[in-house]
Amino acid sequence: MVEVPVPKEKWSGKIGTVAVGGTPAEGGSRSSQLMLGGESGMPFLSYEGLGHRQRLAGEVLDSTDGVPELSVAPFGEVASDPVAWAQRWKELGADMICLKLRSLDPEGRNASVEDAVATVKDVLKAVDLPLIVYGGGNQEKDAQAMEAVSNACAGERVLLAHAEENAYKSIAAAATANGHGLIAYSNLDVNLAKQMNILLADFGTKLDNVVMDPLMAALGMGLEYSYSVNERIRLAALMGDRMLRTPMCCDLTSAWEAREATEENAAWGDPAERGGVVGGHDGTGRAGLRRRPTDRSPPAQPGDIEGRHHRTEG
């Protein structure tokens, strides 16, 4: 039999590694520290070097006001309690918790920064998984909140989210002050993703503390375009662009904001069935996709498929 050679590429670059979660040895209380990134080849090409496995973070909201009921229905009553919700995610096998402090939004509940920090501390106390923390979407208030969260979580090595081109200095300073990681958001463009990392590096943030969120979409042309952008980012990093050698994460939950996910339309079928698999652009530039299972993803659990996920990978 003729031996078929493996088409292995030899890359000059390698994806960096970012640690998330502080164990007692690092001054935190997490049960383990997760390592993200480290790949020396393209995703799924194991013969090129997969690095650390992909991770799944279960999303927890401190306010479900305005959130499609279908997206939180699998969690029942625990969706009204961030602590119970986080505990449920741990039972389902999530690697991390992604806590979004939506209650901070001045146009919503307008919760105080102190109340939001108390929620973060309660979740940290109840669940020993590494933590990602998002604000409520208001830049001025989120800057205050992330500084307070950073101080309250000293030693826990959380990922603070997110830094973007017009609002990165305060959250970068907050992350650096207490040794936390940082998610750098860009709007689906290779150059914007690189520019965001350059801005952070020039500000003094070490790139081994940065995880990129270059956006992701889940339907039609949006999926093709976002896949192409993410692929080009990875290829550039492997070919030696050190400003793109950071792990990537994909916020999957924005798919629920697309009208195709929940809008009543007989031709589209039952929203309860399509909600978990439909996603795309919602007109604001935000996009998302449903978790796609792979041989490196945790096994699906009851109530898991149509829930809310945040995927972090190298």
Residue pairs with C-beta under 8 A, 6 or more apart in sequence:
6 47
8 41
8 45
8 47
8 48
9 41
9 42
9 48
9 238
11 40
11 41
11 48
11 238
11 239
12 238
12 239
12 240
13 237
13 238
13 239
13 240
13 241
13 242
13 245
14 38
14 39
14 40
14 49
14 238
14 245
15 37
15 38
15 39
15 40
15 51
15 234
15 237
15 238
15 245
15 246
15 247
15 314
16 37
16 38
16 207
16 208
16 245
16 246
16 247
17 35
17 36
17 37
17 38
17 51
17 52
17 208
17 247
18 35
18 36
18 37
18 181
18 208
18 209
18 210
18 211
18 246
18 247
19 33
19 34
19 35
19 36
19 157
19 181
20 33
20 34
20 35
20 36
20 96
20 130
20 132
20 157
20 158
20 159
20 181
20 312
21 28
21 30
21 32
21 33
21 34
21 96
21 129
21 130
21 131
21 156
21 157
21 158
22 28
22 29
22 30
22 33
22 155
22 156
22 157
22 179
23 29
23 30
23 31
23 32
23 33
26 33
26 155
26 157
27 154
27 155
28 155
28 156
28 157
29 124
29 128
29 155
29 156
30 128
30 129
30 130
30 156
30 157
31 128
31 129
32 130
33 130
33 157
34 52
34 55
34 95
34 96
34 130
35 52
36 52
36 55
36 211
36 247
36 312
36 313
36 314
37 51
37 52
37 246
37 247
37 314
38 51
38 52
38 314
39 48
39 49
39 50
39 51
39 52
39 314
40 48
40 49
40 51
40 238
41 47
41 48
41 49
41 50
41 238
42 48
42 231
42 234
42 235
42 238
43 50
43 234
43 313
44 50
44 294
50 296
51 314
52 314
53 296
54 294
54 296
54 297
54 311
54 312
54 313
54 314
55 95
55 96
55 311
55 312
55 313
56 93
56 94
56 95
56 96
56 291
56 297
56 298
56 309
56 310
56 311
56 312
57 94
57 95
57 96
57 97
57 98
57 132
57 309
57 310
57 311
57 312
58 86
58 88
58 89
58 90
58 92
58 94
58 96
58 97
58 98
58 307
58 308
58 309
58 310
59 98
59 100
59 253
59 307
59 308
59 309
59 310
60 82
60 85
60 86
60 89
60 97
60 98
60 99
60 100
60 123
61 67
61 72
61 79
61 82
61 85
61 100
61 102
61 308
62 82
62 99
62 100
62 101
62 102
62 103
62 111
62 116
62 119
63 102
63 103
63 105
63 108
63 109
63 111
64 72
64 79
64 80
64 102
65 102
65 108
65 109
66 108
67 256
68 256
68 261
68 262
68 275
70 256
70 261
70 262
70 271
70 272
70 275
70 306
71 253
71 256
71 261
71 275
71 306
71 307
71 308
72 79
72 307
72 308
73 272
73 306
74 303
74 304
74 305
74 306
74 307
75 85
75 88
75 303
75 307
77 84
78 84
78 85
78 87
78 88
79 85
82 99
82 119
82 122
82 123
83 122
83 123
83 126
83 127
86 97
86 99
86 123
86 126
86 127
86 129
87 126
87 127
89 97
89 127
89 129
90 97
90 127
90 129
91 301
92 298
92 301
92 303
92 304
93 298
93 299
93 301
94 129
94 298
95 129
95 130
95 298
95 312
96 129
96 130
96 131
96 132
96 310
96 312
97 123
97 127
97 129
97 130
97 131
97 132
98 131
98 132
98 134
98 310
99 119
99 120
99 123
99 131
99 132
99 133
99 134
100 133
100 134
100 136
101 111
101 116
101 119
101 120
101 133
101 134
101 135
101 136
101 145
102 108
102 109
102 136
102 137
103 109
103 110
103 111
103 115
103 116
103 119
103 136
104 110
104 111
104 113
104 116
104 135
104 136
104 137
104 138
104 141
104 142
104 145
105 136
105 137
105 138
106 136
106 138
106 141
107 138
108 136
113 141
113 144
113 145
113 148
114 148
116 136
116 145
116 148
116 149
117 145
117 148
117 149
117 152
120 131
120 133
120 149
120 152
120 153
121 152
121 153
123 131
124 131
124 153
124 156
130 157
130 158
130 159
131 153
131 156
131 158
131 159
132 158
132 159
132 161
132 183
132 310
132 312
133 146
133 149
133 153
133 158
133 159
133 160
133 161
134 161
134 162
135 141
135 142
135 145
135 146
135 161
136 142
136 145
139 166
139 167
142 167
142 171
143 167
143 170
143 171
143 174
146 160
146 170
146 171
146 174
146 175
147 170
147 173
147 174
147 177
149 158
149 160
149 174
150 158
150 160
150 174
150 175
150 177
150 178
150 180
151 177
151 178
153 178
153 180
154 178
154 179
155 178
155 179
156 180
157 179
157 180
157 181
158 180
158 181
159 180
159 181
159 182
159 183
159 211
160 171
160 174
160 175
160 180
160 181
160 182
160 183
161 182
161 183
161 185
161 213
162 171
162 182
162 183
162 184
162 185
162 213
163 171
163 172
163 182
163 183
163 184
163 185
163 196
163 200
164 184
164 185
164 186
164 196
165 186
165 192
165 195
165 196
165 199
168 184
168 196
168 199
168 200
168 203
169 203
171 182
172 182
172 200
172 203
172 204
172 205
173 203
174 180
175 181
175 182
175 205
175 209
176 204
176 205
176 209
180 209
181 209
181 210
181 211
182 200
182 205
182 209
182 210
182 211
183 210
183 211
183 212
183 213
183 249
184 193
184 196
184 197
184 200
184 210
184 211
184 212
184 213
184 246
185 196
185 213
185 215
186 192
186 193
186 195
186 196
186 212
186 213
186 214
186 215
187 215
187 285
188 214
188 215
188 217
188 225
188 226
188 229
188 285
188 287
189 214
189 229
190 229
190 232
190 233
190 236
190 244
193 212
193 214
193 229
193 233
193 244
194 236
194 241
194 243
194 244
196 212
197 207
197 210
197 212
197 243
197 244
197 246
198 243
200 207
200 210
201 207
201 243
207 242
207 243
207 245
207 246
210 246
211 246
211 247
211 248
211 249
211 312
212 233
212 244
212 246
212 247
212 248
212 249
213 248
213 249
213 250
213 251
214 226
214 229
214 230
214 233
214 248
215 226
215 229
215 285
215 286
215 287
216 226
216 230
216 250
216 251
216 252
216 287
216 288
216 289
217 223
217 225
217 226
217 279
217 280
217 281
217 287
217 288
217 289
218 252
218 255
218 258
218 278
218 279
218 280
218 287
218 288
218 289
218 290
219 258
219 260
219 278
219 279
219 280
220 280
222 280
222 281
222 287
223 280
223 289
226 287
230 248
233 244
233 248
234 244
234 248
236 244
237 244
237 245
237 246
247 312
247 313
247 314
248 313
248 314
249 310
249 311
249 312
249 313
250 288
250 289
250 310
250 311
250 312
250 313
251 288
251 310
251 311
252 279
252 288
252 289
252 290
252 291
252 308
252 309
252 310
252 311
253 288
253 308
253 309
253 310
254 279
254 282
254 286
254 287
254 288
255 261
255 278
255 279
255 280
255 287
255 288
255 289
255 290
256 262
256 275
256 279
256 288
256 308
257 282
257 286
257 288
258 278
258 279
258 280
258 281
258 282
258 287
258 288
259 282
260 268
260 274
260 278
260 279
260 280
261 271
261 274
261 275
261 278
261 279
262 271
262 275
263 271
264 271
268 274
272 306
275 306
276 290
276 305
276 306
277 290
278 290
279 287
279 288
279 289
279 290
280 287
281 287
290 309
291 297
291 309
291 311
293 300
